[in-house]
């Protein structure tokens, strides 16, 4: 792992200070940690490899010459930023090998670790990832030709576990090609630090292979050593377990992909090395622990004098090709757009035990120069031709079905559909749009606007014309909720089930069929394409209903937005769900992406509470749940946060009598479980609320994923339960039958439902909600803020909100302490504002065609690299052609202001288009140039 920490200053601790007296013995004793050493390629200011003297390090941190003390960097004087701490942490299995080795072998491993760090630093220098700002306002950048850092090796964690890591205190001075000395800028490094961390680990693995140690990539430990007992690394992972425990409490299921959050937890949970015994005593303890596991220094897997692990050139080359292709495939599972550095980081991680960084680099360069990759102009974003082809086909199939008179409805059906005098004007327009003579129609609406009410008009028209209406949704819960709300007695299926039945021939669509798909924004591009193709082949009609501003599919793409832009949509925007006018207005602001302003409405009425830490927040939420007498539902970002809320809310429910009687315990998998996990104990009592996480067969009834259940009665003598289902049915079964009612007789996937994730909550409505706000994006925040009718209370953990501050590095003689931050003095108002602005953050588009102008792309089925570069102009302004112009959210403008394009607005994507272009691309767009809303130029808040 590579962690980058900005340093505001480096303080020199003398033995006269109390702090030094307490801590420095651990770092400066020659028998404990070795002295730091200088990394300075070319020895341009200090000799490379020399001892890092504290006074010299401090002078350079202040922008002064390390020997003379003369100022060599102009700027803020003693307030000159010191630099940044690059912490290179060896994988735990490597540290475990070091721990069970004798002194000579430890020395070899120490050199191996230092050499890998130096090689990674050399790559950072060679790539020009650290630059000097030059020119007026520092707008120009020039790569540094010389850098300097002080390298400090540490061997333990703060919990006394072995943990090899090296702090590279990279000083804020560098040499330009002309010999001048300037301060450095690390923006490029921060963008690619994951790739540099992966490179460091791969270099370390390569050196192990040269010693005959076989390694392979591993998700949890980055890489593992073949033959090493797994329990050894786990035994010495007290620190990791501590962070993972805190992560689970905060709502993170694992550390991968959550670097910023894990960094914050690491700071929050760490102890002090002052309390540790001497290294000698720790080492003795480690050897005893190793012996308990049965590990000794002469074990074969520990030895470094074996025959080097070798691969033929052909094998390495082939593996290099495989890991790069696998890296791209992994990224494309969940995103349509990526960067080269993301491919590199993933490929370097996968390359461990398969090939070297050289083979990865060669294949990556080949792929980047091939027609396989399509460049999207902005900020290094790219996609693949296959992704573009798939998105283009979605559009093409839908466009072919426009103006299809065969799917139209009769005049009596149209009249019947509009006969309900409770429909609003928006809803009437939406019904007419859905019933128009188009094979594919899109109706978009925010949360609580009455989309289901509008769907009843379509249902009436189908009944009038005696056409079969099939209800579909990405999840069984959404589909069955729609069926229940419409009182529909016809076919109702989850999208995957519908597609599966069509593939297998169990179901055949007819030309007169009408498919109404709810929550269409949660479908993936691949799912939508298959559905469109099958509907098109049958000549049936497809009506898509959803909101492209709410939570999208976990899998790649946002086809609802893609189709809305391509063929037009009718939108219902006025939110009706909340009873209070100010809440409806706040929901409208959230719908427009103004999360901070929406939260402010709740803050001014005392409905936002900030706790110092997670436990304080849980305490506040417990009190709120008590005040609601249990008539409230908790909302959170992740399954693990939900688990914590379920535990405390259930205790309250017991205390106030909503849950009563003795517990009956079964084994069940929790929702969102990791692959390979084991079932856990689930306590059931009368009154318990439950939610399924997968299909289950209970008492002869098939229950779907996300089905909600209430325990109505328990006969403890016979261990028989009576369960009340959300559709009003009752079912009885034994505890054992319930426990083994999962797919193929496996344990059921089920947990308490006093709280749910925002993802599971989409489409649901409750009277009161309690939201544990954390790291939601604008889509999830919109869902969380609009589930209630009566009240919403928001709770924020202050300690989880990142602080945009530098740390201080303390050095003494030849050693250093870990970076530290000052006490958090931010106000509750500031915390709420930061969280709200963070939720407004501009995120990458879900579709490649959001950036690659769709009108141009669809006219060119096969794109080459050079053509793709020219697809989107430098400016979104078009010459005056005499055509009326329609303003749609211009990703180009946001891309110039932010790191990557964002998702804003609902009128369309792709820049400024003339009406002629729009008409050519979408024959029937619902866009009026006289009323189109200008795209906002307001910048989003900082990312969390």
Residue pairs with C-beta under 8 A, 6 or more apart in sequence:
1 87
1 88
1 89
1 197
1 201
1 222
2 86
2 87
2 88
2 89
2 120
2 193
2 194
2 196
2 197
2 200
3 85
3 86
3 87
3 89
3 259
3 263
4 84
4 85
4 86
4 87
4 186
4 189
4 190
4 193
5 84
5 85
5 87
5 807
5 819
6 81
6 84
6 806
6 807
7 61
7 81
7 82
7 83
7 84
7 85
7 169
7 806
7 807
7 808
7 809
7 819
8 81
8 82
8 805
8 806
8 807
8 808
9 61
9 82
9 806
9 808
9 809
10 57
10 58
10 61
10 82
10 83
10 169
10 808
10 809
10 810
10 811
11 58
11 808
11 809
11 810
11 811
12 54
12 55
12 58
12 811
12 812
13 19
13 20
13 23
13 24
13 810
13 811
13 812
13 817
14 20
14 812
15 21
15 24
15 812
19 810
20 812
22 274
23 273
23 274
23 817
24 812
24 813
24 815
25 32
26 32
26 33
26 273
26 274
26 276
27 33
27 812
27 815
27 816
27 817
28 812
28 813
28 814
28 815
31 279
31 280
32 278
32 279
33 152
33 153
33 154
33 155
33 279
33 815
34 110
34 153
35 51
35 52
35 813
35 814
35 815
36 51
36 52
36 57
36 150
36 151
36 152
36 153
36 169
36 811
36 814
36 815
36 816
37 49
37 50
37 51
37 52
37 114
37 150
37 151
38 46
38 47
38 48
38 49
38 50
38 51
38 52
38 148
38 149
38 150
38 151
39 48
39 49
39 118
39 121
39 147
39 148
39 149
39 150
39 151
39 168
40 46
40 47
40 48
40 146
40 147
40 148
40 149
41 48
41 122
41 125
41 146
41 147
42 48
42 146
44 146
44 148
44 175
45 60
45 65
45 66
45 146
45 148
45 173
45 175
45 181
46 56
46 66
46 148
51 814
52 150
52 151
52 152
52 811
52 814
53 66
53 813
53 814
54 811
54 812
54 813
54 814
56 66
56 67
57 66
57 150
57 169
57 171
57 811
58 811
59 65
59 66
59 69
60 66
60 148
60 171
60 173
61 80
61 82
61 83
61 169
61 171
61 172
61 809
62 78
62 80
62 82
63 71
63 72
63 73
63 74
63 75
63 80
63 172
63 173
63 183
64 70
64 71
64 72
64 73
65 71
65 72
72 173
72 181
73 80
73 172
73 173
73 181
73 182
73 183
75 183
80 172
80 183
81 172
81 183
81 806
82 169
82 171
82 172
82 806
82 809
83 149
83 169
83 170
83 171
83 172
83 184
84 170
84 172
84 186
85 167
85 168
85 169
85 170
85 807
85 809
85 819
86 121
86 149
86 167
86 168
86 170
87 165
87 166
87 167
87 168
88 116
88 117
88 120
88 165
88 166
88 168
88 197
88 200
89 163
89 164
89 165
90 98
90 113
90 163
90 164
90 165
90 204
91 201
91 204
91 218
91 221
91 222
91 223
91 224
92 163
92 221
92 233
92 236
92 237
92 240
93 218
93 221
93 223
93 224
93 225
93 228
93 232
93 233
94 109
94 113
94 164
94 204
94 208
94 223
94 225
95 162
95 163
95 164
95 233
95 236
96 162
96 225
96 228
96 232
96 233
96 236
97 109
97 213
97 225
97 228
97 302
98 106
98 109
98 110
98 155
98 162
98 164
99 162
99 236
99 283
99 286
99 290
100 232
100 286
100 287
100 290
100 295
100 296
100 297
100 299
100 302
101 109
101 297
101 302
101 304
102 297
105 302
105 304
108 211
108 304
109 304
110 153
112 204
112 207
112 208
113 153
113 164
113 166
113 204
114 151
114 153
114 166
115 203
115 207
116 200
116 203
116 204
116 207
117 151
117 166
117 168
117 200
118 151
119 200
119 203
120 196
120 197
120 199
120 200
120 203
121 147
121 149
121 168
123 196
123 199
124 130
124 147
124 189
124 196
125 144
125 147
127 188
127 192
128 143
128 144
128 188
129 186
129 188
129 189
129 192
129 196
130 143
130 144
130 147
130 170
130 174
130 184
130 185
130 186
130 188
130 189
131 141
131 142
131 143
131 144
131 184
131 185
131 187
131 188
132 141
132 142
132 143
132 144
132 174
132 176
132 182
132 183
132 184
132 185
133 139
133 140
133 141
133 182
133 183
133 185
134 140
134 141
134 142
134 182
141 185
142 176
142 177
144 174
144 175
144 176
144 182
144 184
145 174
145 175
145 176
145 177
146 174
146 175
147 170
147 171
147 174
147 175
147 184
148 170
148 171
148 173
148 174
149 168
149 169
149 170
149 171
150 168
150 169
150 171
150 811
150 816
151 166
151 167
151 168
151 169
152 166
152 167
152 169
152 815
152 816
153 164
153 165
153 166
154 163
154 164
154 165
154 166
154 167
155 162
155 163
155 164
155 279
156 162
156 163
156 273
156 276
156 279
156 282
157 163
157 238
157 239
158 239
158 270
158 271
158 272
158 273
158 276
159 238
159 239
159 242
159 271
160 238
160 276
160 277
160 282
160 285
161 236
161 237
161 238
161 239
162 236
162 282
162 286
163 236
163 239
167 816
167 818
169 809
169 811
169 816
170 184
170 186
172 183
172 184
173 181
173 182
173 183
173 184
174 181
174 182
174 183
174 184
175 181
176 182
189 196
191 341
191 899
192 341
192 344
192 345
194 259
194 341
194 342
194 345
195 341
195 344
195 345
195 348
197 345
198 344
198 345
198 346
198 348
198 349
199 348
199 357
201 222
201 223
201 348
201 349
201 352
202 348
202 349
202 351
202 352
202 356
202 357
202 360
203 357
205 215
205 223
205 352
205 353
206 356
206 357
208 215
208 225
209 215
209 308
209 309
209 353
210 308
210 309
211 304
211 305
211 306
211 308
212 303
212 304
212 305
212 306
212 307
212 308
212 309
213 225
213 226
213 301
213 304
213 306
213 309
214 225
214 226
214 227
214 309
214 353
215 223
215 224
215 225
215 226
215 352
215 353
216 223
216 224
216 226
216 352
216 353
217 223
217 349
217 350
217 351
217 352
217 353
217 354
218 224
219 254
219 256
220 254
221 233
222 349
222 352
223 352
223 353
224 230
224 233
225 301
226 301
227 299
227 300
227 301
228 301
229 293
229 294
229 295
231 293
232 290
232 293
232 295
235 289
235 293
236 286
236 289
239 270
240 255
242 269
243 255
243 262
243 265
243 266
243 269
244 254
244 255
246 265
246 268
246 269
247 253
247 254
247 255
247 258
247 261
247 262
247 265
247 640
248 640
248 643
248 644
249 614
249 640
249 644
250 261
250 265
250 614
250 640
250 641
250 774
250 797
250 800
251 636
251 637
251 638
251 639
251 640
251 641
251 642
251 644
251 772
251 774
252 258
252 261
252 262
252 638
252 640
253 638
253 639
253 640
253 672
253 674
254 674
255 262
260 802
260 944
261 775
261 800
264 799
264 800
264 802
267 821
268 613
268 799
270 818
276 282
290 296
295 302
296 302
300 306
311 319
311 354
311 355
315 355
316 354
316 355
316 356
316 359
317 355
317 359
317 362
317 363
319 351
319 354
319 355
319 359
320 351
320 354
320 355
320 359
320 360
320 362
320 363
321 363
322 354
323 347
323 350
323 351
323 354
323 355
323 360
323 363
324 343
324 347
324 360
324 363
324 364
324 367
325 367
326 347
326 350
327 343
327 344
327 346
327 347
327 350
328 338
328 343
328 367
328 384
330 346
331 338
331 342
331 343
331 346
332 338
332 384
332 387
332 556
333 555
333 556
334 554
334 555
334 556
335 556
335 844
335 846
336 383
336 387
336 391
336 525
336 556
336 557
336 845
336 846
336 847
336 848
337 376
337 381
337 382
337 383
337 844
337 845
337 848
337 851
338 381
338 382
338 383
339 379
339 380
339 381
339 382
340 364
340 368
340 380
340 382
341 380
343 364
343 367
344 360
344 364
347 360
347 363
347 364
348 357
348 360
351 357
351 359
351 360
367 373
369 865
370 865
371 385
371 863
371 864
371 865
372 384
372 385
373 382
373 383
373 384
373 385
373 865
374 382
374 383
374 384
374 385
374 388
374 848
374 852
374 863
374 865
374 868
375 381
375 382
375 865
375 868
375 869
376 382
376 383
376 848
376 851
376 852
376 868
376 872
377 851
377 869
377 871
377 872
377 895
378 851
378 872
378 891
378 892
378 895
378 896
378 900
378 901
379 895
379 899
379 900
379 901
381 844
381 851
381 900
381 901
383 848
383 852
385 862
385 863
387 556
387 848
388 848
388 849
388 852
388 857
388 863
389 861
390 525
390 526
390 529
391 525
391 557
391 562
391 847
391 848
391 849
392 849
392 854
392 857
392 858
392 861
393 529
394 525
394 528
394 529
394 532
394 559
394 562
394 563
395 562
395 563
395 566
395 567
395 849
395 854
395 858
396 858
397 440
397 529
397 532
397 533
397 536
398 439
398 440
398 532
398 563
398 566
398 567
399 566
399 567
399 922
399 923
400 439
400 536
401 407
401 438
401 439
401 440
401 535
401 536
401 542
402 438
402 439
402 440
402 567
402 923
402 924
403 437
403 438
403 923
403 924
404 437
404 438
404 439
405 437
406 437
406 511
406 539
407 437
407 438
407 439
407 511
407 539
407 540
407 541
408 435
408 436
408 437
409 417
409 435
409 461
409 464
409 465
410 464
410 465
412 464
413 435
413 460
413 461
413 462
413 464
413 465
414 432
414 435
414 461
416 460
416 461
416 463
416 464
417 431
417 435
417 457
417 458
417 460
417 461
417 464
418 428
418 431
418 432
418 457
419 460
420 456
420 457
420 460
422 453
423 431
423 453
423 454
423 457
424 450
424 572
424 574
426 449
426 571
426 572
426 573
426 574
427 450
427 453
427 454
427 457
427 572
428 457
429 570
430 443
430 445
430 451
430 454
430 570
430 571
430 572
431 454
431 457
431 458
432 570
433 441
433 443
433 569
433 570
433 926
434 441
434 443
434 454
434 457
434 458
434 543
434 570
435 457
435 458
435 461
438 541
438 567
438 924
439 535
439 536
439 539
439 540
439 541
439 542
440 532
440 535
440 541
440 542
440 543
440 544
440 563
440 567
441 541
441 542
441 543
441 544
441 570
442 520
442 543
442 544
442 560
442 563
442 564
442 567
442 568
442 569
442 570
443 451
443 454
443 543
443 544
443 545
443 569
443 570
443 571
443 572
444 545
444 546
444 547
444 548
444 560
444 564
444 569
444 570
444 571
444 572
444 906
445 451
445 454
445 545
445 547
445 571
445 572
445 573
446 547
446 549
446 550
446 572
446 573
446 575
446 587
446 588
446 591
446 782
446 786
447 547
447 550
447 575
447 577
447 587
447 591
447 782
447 783
447 786
447 787
448 575
448 576
448 577
448 578
448 587
448 765
448 786
449 572
449 573
449 574
449 575
449 576
449 577
450 572
450 576
451 518
451 545
451 546
451 572
452 482
452 485
452 486
452 518
454 545
454 572
455 482
455 486
455 516
455 518
455 545
456 486
458 469
458 514
458 516
458 543
459 469
459 486
459 488
459 516
461 467
462 468
462 469
462 514
463 469
467 512
467 513
467 514
468 490
468 491
468 510
468 512
468 513
468 514
469 488
469 490
469 513
469 514
469 516
470 490
470 491
470 492
470 493
470 498
470 513
470 514
470 515
470 516
471 479
471 482
471 483
471 486
471 488
471 490
471 491
471 492
471 493
471 516
471 518
472 479
472 492
472 493
472 494
472 495
472 498
472 515
472 516
472 517
472 518
473 479
473 481
473 482
473 494
473 495
473 517
473 518
473 519
473 522
473 763
474 494
474 495
474 496
474 519
474 520
474 522
474 523
474 527
474 553
475 494
475 519
475 522
475 704
475 705
475 706
476 494
476 497
476 695
476 704
476 705
476 706
476 707
477 704
477 705
477 706
477 707
477 760
477 763
478 518
478 519
478 522
478 762
478 763
479 492
479 493
479 494
479 518
480 492
480 704
480 707
480 727
481 763
481 764
482 488
482 492
482 516
482 518
483 492
484 727
493 501
494 704
495 517
495 523
495 527
495 531
496 527
498 507
498 531
499 527
499 530
499 531
499 534
500 506
501 507
502 508
502 509
502 534
508 538
509 515
509 534
509 535
509 537
509 538
509 540
510 538
510 540
511 538
511 539
511 540
512 540
513 538
513 540
513 541
514 540
514 541
514 542
514 543
515 531
515 535
515 540
515 541
515 542
515 543
516 543
516 545
517 523
517 531
517 542
517 543
517 544
517 545
517 546
518 545
518 546
518 763
519 545
519 546
519 762
519 763
520 528
520 544
520 545
520 546
520 559
520 560
521 546
521 547
521 548
521 549
521 550
521 551
521 552
521 553
521 558
521 560
521 561
522 546
522 550
522 551
522 552
522 553
522 762
523 531
523 553
523 559
523 560
524 553
524 555
524 556
524 557
524 559
525 555
525 556
525 557
525 558
525 559
525 562
525 847
526 555
526 556
526 557
527 553
527 555
527 559
528 557
528 559
528 560
528 563
529 559
531 542
532 542
535 541
535 542
544 560
544 563
546 560
547 560
548 558
548 560
548 561
548 564
548 906
549 591
549 593
549 778
549 779
549 782
549 906
550 762
550 779
550 782
550 783
551 758
551 759
551 762
551 779
551 780
551 783
552 558
552 779
552 846
556 846
557 846
557 847
558 845
558 846
558 847
559 847
561 846
561 847
561 850
561 909
562 847
562 849
562 850
562 854
563 569
564 906
564 908
565 854
565 908
565 909
565 910
565 922
566 854
566 921
566 922
567 922
567 923
567 924
567 925
568 922
568 924
568 925
568 926
568 927
569 926
570 926
571 906
571 926
573 588
573 591
574 588
575 584
575 587
575 588
575 591
575 786
576 584
577 584
577 587
577 765
577 786
577 788
577 789
578 584
578 587
578 786
578 788
578 789
579 789
579 790
582 601
582 605
583 601
583 788
583 792
585 601
586 597
586 598
586 601
586 602
586 785
587 598
587 785
587 786
589 595
589 597
589 598
589 601
590 598
590 781
590 782
590 785
590 786
591 782
591 786
593 778
593 840
593 904
594 840
595 778
595 781
595 782
595 785
595 836
595 837
595 839
595 840
596 833
596 836
596 837
596 839
596 840
596 941
597 836
598 785
598 836
599 608
599 785
599 794
599 832
599 835
599 836
600 832
600 833
600 836
602 608
602 792
602 793
602 794
603 829
603 832
607 791
607 792
607 793
607 794
608 793
608 794
608 795
608 796
608 828
608 832
609 617
609 620
609 793
609 794
609 795
609 796
609 828
610 795
610 796
610 798
610 828
610 831
610 832
611 617
611 618
611 619
611 620
611 795
611 796
611 797
611 798
612 798
612 799
613 797
613 798
613 799
614 644
614 797
614 799
614 800
616 797
617 772
617 795
617 796
617 797
618 644
618 645
618 648
620 795
621 634
621 645
621 648
621 649
621 770
621 772
621 795
622 648
622 649
622 651
622 652
624 632
624 770
624 793
624 795
625 632
625 634
625 648
625 649
625 652
625 754
625 770
626 652
626 655
626 656
628 768
628 770
629 656
630 649
630 652
630 653
630 656
630 658
631 767
631 768
632 766
632 767
632 768
632 769
632 770
633 754
633 755
633 756
633 761
633 766
633 768
633 769
633 770
633 787
634 642
634 645
634 646
634 649
634 754
634 755
634 756
634 769
634 770
634 771
634 772
635 755
635 756
635 757
635 758
635 761
635 769
635 770
635 771
635 772
635 784
635 787
636 642
636 645
636 755
636 756
636 757
636 758
636 771
636 772
636 774
637 757
637 758
637 772
637 774
637 775
637 776
637 780
638 672
638 757
639 670
639 671
639 672
639 757
640 672
641 755
641 757
641 772
641 774
642 671
642 751
642 755
642 756
642 757
643 670
643 751
645 754
645 755
645 772
646 751
646 752
646 753
646 754
646 755
647 752
649 752
649 754
649 755
650 659
650 688
650 752
650 754
653 659
653 687
653 754
654 660
654 685
658 687
659 685
659 686
659 687
659 688
660 685
660 686
660 687
661 685
661 686
661 714
662 685
662 716
663 683
663 684
663 685
664 683
664 684
664 685
664 714
664 716
664 719
664 721
664 735
665 681
665 682
665 683
665 684
666 681
666 682
666 684
666 735
666 736
666 738
666 739
666 748
667 679
667 680
667 681
667 682
667 739
667 747
668 679
668 680
668 682
668 739
668 747
668 748
668 749
668 750
668 751
669 677
669 679
669 680
669 693
669 694
669 742
669 747
669 748
669 749
669 750
670 680
670 693
670 749
670 751
671 691
671 692
671 693
671 749
671 750
671 751
671 760
672 693
672 757
673 693
673 749
679 747
682 750
682 751
682 752
684 690
684 711
684 714
684 721
684 735
685 711
685 714
686 711
686 712
686 713
686 714
687 710
687 711
688 710
688 711
688 752
689 708
689 709
689 710
689 752
689 753
689 754
690 708
690 709
690 710
690 711
690 750
690 751
690 752
690 753
691 706
691 707
691 708
691 709
691 750
691 751
691 752
691 753
691 756
691 760
692 703
692 704
692 705
692 706
692 707
692 708
692 709
692 748
692 749
692 750
693 705
693 706
693 749
693 750
693 751
694 705
694 742
694 743
694 748
694 749
695 702
695 703
695 704
695 705
695 742
695 743
696 702
696 703
696 707
696 741
696 742
696 743
696 748
696 749
696 750
697 703
697 741
698 723
698 731
698 733
698 737
698 738
698 741
698 748
699 723
699 731
699 732
699 733
699 737
700 731
701 725
701 729
701 731
703 709
703 725
705 749
706 760
707 725
707 726
708 725
708 726
708 753
709 723
709 724
709 725
709 726
709 750
709 753
710 723
710 724
711 721
711 722
711 723
711 724
712 722
712 723
712 724
712 730
713 721
713 722
714 720
714 721
714 722
715 721
718 734
719 734
719 735
719 736
720 732
720 733
720 734
720 735
721 732
721 733
721 734
721 735
721 738
722 730
722 731
722 732
723 730
723 731
723 732
723 733
723 738
724 730
725 731
733 741
738 748
739 747
739 748
740 746
740 747
740 748
741 748
742 748
742 749
755 770
755 772
756 764
758 776
758 780
758 783
758 784
759 780
759 783
761 783
761 784
761 787
762 783
764 787
765 787
765 788
765 789
766 787
766 788
766 789
767 788
767 789
767 790
767 791
768 788
768 790
768 791
768 792
768 793
769 784
769 787
769 788
769 791
769 792
769 793
770 792
770 793
770 795
771 784
771 785
771 792
771 793
771 794
771 795
772 795
772 797
773 781
773 784
773 794
773 795
773 796
773 835
773 839
774 796
774 797
774 800
775 800
775 838
775 944
776 784
776 839
777 839
777 841
777 843
778 839
778 840
778 841
778 843
778 903
780 839
781 839
785 792
794 832
796 831
796 832
796 835
798 824
798 826
798 828
798 831
799 824
801 826
801 831
801 834
801 835
801 944
802 944
803 821
803 824
803 826
804 942
805 821
805 822
807 819
807 820
807 821
808 819
808 820
808 821
809 816
809 817
809 819
810 816
810 817
810 820
811 817
826 834
834 941
834 942
834 944
835 944
836 941
837 940
837 941
837 942
838 941
838 942
838 943
838 944
839 941
840 940
840 941
841 902
841 940
841 941
841 942
841 943
841 944
842 894
842 898
842 900
842 901
842 902
842 903
842 904
842 940
843 900
843 902
843 903
844 900
844 901
844 902
844 903
845 851
845 891
845 901
845 902
845 903
845 909
846 903
849 857
849 910
850 891
850 901
850 903
850 909
850 910
851 872
851 891
851 901
851 910
852 868
852 871
852 872
853 871
853 872
853 910
853 911
854 910
854 921
855 910
855 913
855 917
855 920
855 921
856 871
857 863
857 871
858 921
860 867
863 871
872 892
872 911
873 892
873 911
874 892
875 892
876 890
876 892
876 893
876 911
876 912
877 912
878 885
878 912
878 913
878 914
881 914
881 916
883 914
883 915
883 916
884 914
884 915
884 929
885 912
885 913
885 914
885 915
885 929
886 907
886 912
886 913
886 914
886 915
886 918
886 927
886 929
886 932
887 907
887 912
887 932
887 933
887 934
887 935
888 905
888 907
888 908
888 909
888 910
888 911
888 912
888 913
888 932
888 935
889 904
889 905
889 907
889 908
889 909
889 935
890 910
890 911
890 912
890 935
891 901
891 902
891 909
891 910
891 911
892 901
892 911
893 935
893 937
894 901
894 902
894 904
895 901
897 939
898 939
898 940
902 940
904 935
904 936
905 933
905 935
905 936
907 927
907 932
907 933
908 925
908 927
913 921
915 929
918 925
918 927
919 925
